[in-house]
Amino acid sequence: MNDQIKYGIFLILLLASCSPKYYSPNTQNVPLITQKAETNLTLAGNSNQIEFQGAYGVSDAVSVMLNGGLFIPAELDNGNGGSGRFIELGGGYFRKIQDHWAFESYVLMGFGGFENHLPSTIAANPTTTGDIAGDVFRIGIQPAFGYKSKYLDAAVSSRIVNLSYKNIHGDLIFEQVDQAAYLQEHANYWLFEPAFTFRAGFEKFKVQLQYVYSINASDPDFRQDKTNLTLGLNFNFD
């Protein structure tokens, strides 16, 4: 590998590490409720986030859920970083299919906020602060189909949501673009987020692994995380 190629790779990694992020897909709550009064709780996360999720069967066909999370990735050596917070409510329909199969579909509504601080941009833009922040609103649906047993759960789900931003404020110039003005002018996006959830363990306690892929149908180049892999603990009580 010659020096030019090495320098090119280094430059790409450097630019990627300094880029602001305005969205990261959270873990999908896939409780696979199958009966009234069933409670499902999950604590999940990775090195960048921590989340708590709960769901409850209020009747033989209707369940509700509550999700919350914090995104707190470590700052880079140059001081660049960001964080986010999110809370989500949902209600939906579930149906048990035969002994071990289940279908569910939820309507979701979530609120949150984000902030990015990139002090590395101030040298090239000395009249700015390198900060940007705002509020996030997301609404959509999440159907899921899965297998549920005493020792093993597996499910495929898909979240289809509209993501919007408001109360954008800050003074960040990145790649010669005023990021606050850009986000104010491009404040609405449609996302399609398929996910696979796998749980293994015991009847009331399982280890959960989930992979989510986020497809931005409105702008494929939007500054967001496209994937999310989380590990968690799942509790289920009849």
C-alpha positions as a printed Julia matrix, in Angstrom:
238×3 Matrix{Float64}:
   0.0     0.0    0.0
   1.59    3.28  -1.1
   1.69    6.49   0.93
  -1.03    8.21  -1.12
  -3.51    5.41  -0.48
  -2.64    5.39   3.23
  -3.14    9.16   3.41
  -6.47    8.87   1.58
  -7.77    6.25   4.01
  -6.61    8.33   6.98
  -8.37   11.42   5.59
 -11.63    9.52   5.06
 -11.55    8.17   8.62
 -10.73   11.6    9.99
 -13.62   13.26   8.18
 -16.01   10.5    9.24
 -14.99   10.85  12.88
 -15.64   14.6   12.78
 -19.03   14.41  11.09
 -22.14   15.48  13.04
 -24.89   12.89  13.62
 -28.57   13.81  13.85
 -30.2    10.4   14.27
 -29.45    6.9   15.49
 -32.04    4.09  15.39
 -33.0     2.86  18.83
 -33.6    -0.76  19.76
 -37.01   -1.97  18.66
 -39.26   -3.18  21.44
 -40.5    -6.59  20.21
 -42.22   -8.09  23.29
 -44.24  -10.84  21.51
 -47.09  -10.5   23.99
 -49.51  -13.43  23.67
 -52.0   -13.0   26.54
 -53.72  -10.54  28.83
 -51.69   -9.27  31.84
 -48.4   -10.48  30.34
 -45.49   -8.15  31.13
 -42.28   -7.91  29.09
 -39.27   -5.82  30.19
 -35.95   -5.26  28.43
 -32.73   -3.51  29.36
 -30.52   -3.14  26.28
 -27.59   -1.14  24.99
 -24.08   -0.96  23.6
 -21.03    1.25  24.06
 -23.0     4.27  22.75
 -26.43    3.92  24.34
 -28.58    2.45  27.09
 -32.3     1.75  26.83
 -35.21    0.5   28.93
 -38.34   -0.99  27.36
 -41.59   -2.31  28.74
 -44.81   -3.77  27.35
 -48.05   -4.99  28.92
 -51.08   -6.9   27.61
 -54.14   -4.91  28.68
 -56.6    -7.34  27.08
 -56.66  -10.54  25.04
 -55.68   -8.59  21.91
 -54.41   -5.13  22.9
 -51.08   -4.19  24.48
 -49.19   -1.02  25.28
 -45.49   -0.19  25.46
 -43.12    2.45  26.83
 -39.53    2.88  25.65
 -36.8     5.25  26.75
 -33.13    5.68  25.99
 -30.0     7.78  26.26
 -27.34    8.05  23.56
 -24.02    8.92  25.19
 -21.08    7.94  22.96
 -17.58    8.73  24.18
 -16.02   11.95  22.94
 -13.16   11.85  20.45
  -9.69   13.01  21.38
 -10.32   16.36  19.65
 -13.38   17.04  21.83
 -15.97   16.26  19.16
 -19.03   14.45  20.4
 -22.76   14.42  20.84
 -25.63   12.93  22.79
 -29.34   12.26  22.58
 -32.4    11.27  24.54
 -35.64    9.62  23.5
 -38.94    8.43  24.97
 -41.6     6.54  23.05
 -45.19    5.42  23.65
 -47.01    2.74  21.73
 -50.23    0.84  21.55
 -51.17   -2.06  19.36
 -52.74   -5.36  18.51
 -51.34   -8.84  19.15
 -52.43  -12.33  18.22
 -51.11  -15.74  19.17
 -50.82  -18.06  16.18
 -50.82  -21.73  17.13
 -48.57  -22.67  20.07
 -45.32  -20.82  19.43
 -45.97  -18.15  16.8
 -47.14  -14.59  17.39
 -47.99  -11.48  15.41
 -48.1    -7.93  16.74
 -48.34   -4.43  15.34
 -47.87   -1.17  17.22
 -48.52    2.48  16.52
 -45.58    4.45  17.95
 -45.07    8.08  18.92
 -41.76    9.33  20.28
 -40.13   12.55  21.47
 -36.53   13.42  22.11
 -33.61   15.67  21.48
 -30.04   15.7   20.23
 -26.9    17.8   20.46
 -23.59   17.84  18.61
 -20.47   19.72  19.65
 -17.56   19.88  17.21
 -14.88   22.23  18.55
 -12.59   21.03  15.75
 -14.61   23.17  13.31
 -14.01   26.45  15.17
 -10.49   27.02  13.84
 -11.82   27.26  10.28
 -14.91   29.19  11.42
 -13.72   31.42  14.29
 -17.04   33.27  14.68
 -18.94   30.05  15.45
 -19.36   27.87  18.53
 -19.31   24.48  16.79
 -22.56   23.44  18.48
 -26.0    22.4   17.24
 -29.05   21.01  19.08
 -32.73   20.43  18.54
 -35.86   18.43  19.28
 -36.96   15.24  17.53
 -40.46   13.87  16.89
 -41.14   10.44  15.4
 -44.4     8.67  14.59
 -45.06    5.42  12.76
 -45.93    1.74  12.9
 -44.02   -1.41  13.82
 -45.37   -4.83  12.8
 -43.54   -7.98  13.91
 -43.81  -11.73  13.49
 -41.96  -14.14  15.72
 -41.41  -17.51  17.3
 -41.76  -17.71  21.09
 -40.89  -20.67  23.32
 -39.69  -21.44  26.83
 -35.99  -21.16  25.98
 -35.83  -19.37  22.63
 -37.46  -16.35  20.93
 -36.8   -15.04  17.43
 -38.61  -12.28  15.57
 -38.5   -10.2   12.42
 -39.89   -6.67  12.69
 -39.99   -3.52  10.61
 -40.44    0.06  11.78
 -41.85    2.58   9.29
 -41.72    6.09  10.7
 -41.79    9.77   9.88
 -38.93   11.66  11.58
 -39.08   15.42  12.03
 -36.98   18.11  13.68
 -37.9    21.39  15.34
 -36.42   24.06  17.63
 -33.07   23.75  15.84
 -30.48   26.09  17.27
 -26.74   26.44  17.32
 -23.83   27.73  15.29
 -22.14   24.86  13.49
 -20.49   25.18  10.09
 -19.48   21.81   8.62
 -18.11   21.35   5.1
 -18.95   25.03   4.47
 -22.65   24.45   5.22
 -24.61   26.1    8.03
 -25.93   22.92   9.67
 -28.7    24.63  11.67
 -30.08   26.3    8.53
 -29.8    23.03   6.61
 -31.69   21.03   9.25
 -34.38   23.7    9.48
 -34.91   23.52   5.72
 -34.73   19.7    5.63
 -36.67   18.83   8.77
 -38.75   15.84   7.66
 -37.73   12.29   6.69
 -39.28    8.88   6.07
 -37.42    5.87   7.49
 -37.78    2.14   6.95
 -36.03    0.11   9.66
 -36.08   -3.7    9.47
 -34.76   -5.59  12.5
 -34.01   -9.1   13.71
 -34.33  -10.0   17.4
 -32.98  -13.19  18.97
 -33.41  -14.23  22.62
 -32.16  -17.31  24.43
 -32.25  -18.37  28.06
 -35.02  -19.44  30.39
 -38.79  -19.04  30.55
 -38.75  -15.73  32.4
 -35.23  -14.48  31.67
 -33.36  -14.39  28.38
 -30.35  -12.69  26.82
 -31.35  -10.58  23.84
 -29.42   -9.65  20.7
 -30.92   -7.29  18.13
 -29.74   -5.83  14.84
 -31.51   -2.84  13.25
 -30.83   -1.35   9.82
 -32.13    2.16   9.11
 -32.97    3.15   5.53
 -33.63    6.85   5.0
 -36.02    6.89   2.04
 -36.07   10.7    1.89
 -32.31   11.29   1.9
 -29.88    8.33   1.78
 -26.99   10.69   2.59
 -28.56   12.15   5.74
 -26.1    12.38   8.63
 -27.3     9.45  10.74
 -26.28    6.01  11.95
 -27.57    3.35   9.57
 -27.09    0.32  11.82
 -27.58   -0.53  15.46
 -26.53   -3.7   17.29
 -27.52   -4.02  20.94
 -27.21   -6.66  23.64
 -29.7    -6.84  26.46
 -31.56   -8.71  29.17
 -35.23   -9.6   28.66
 -37.72  -10.49  31.4
 -41.16  -11.96  30.75
 -43.93  -12.47  33.36
 -47.34  -14.01  32.73
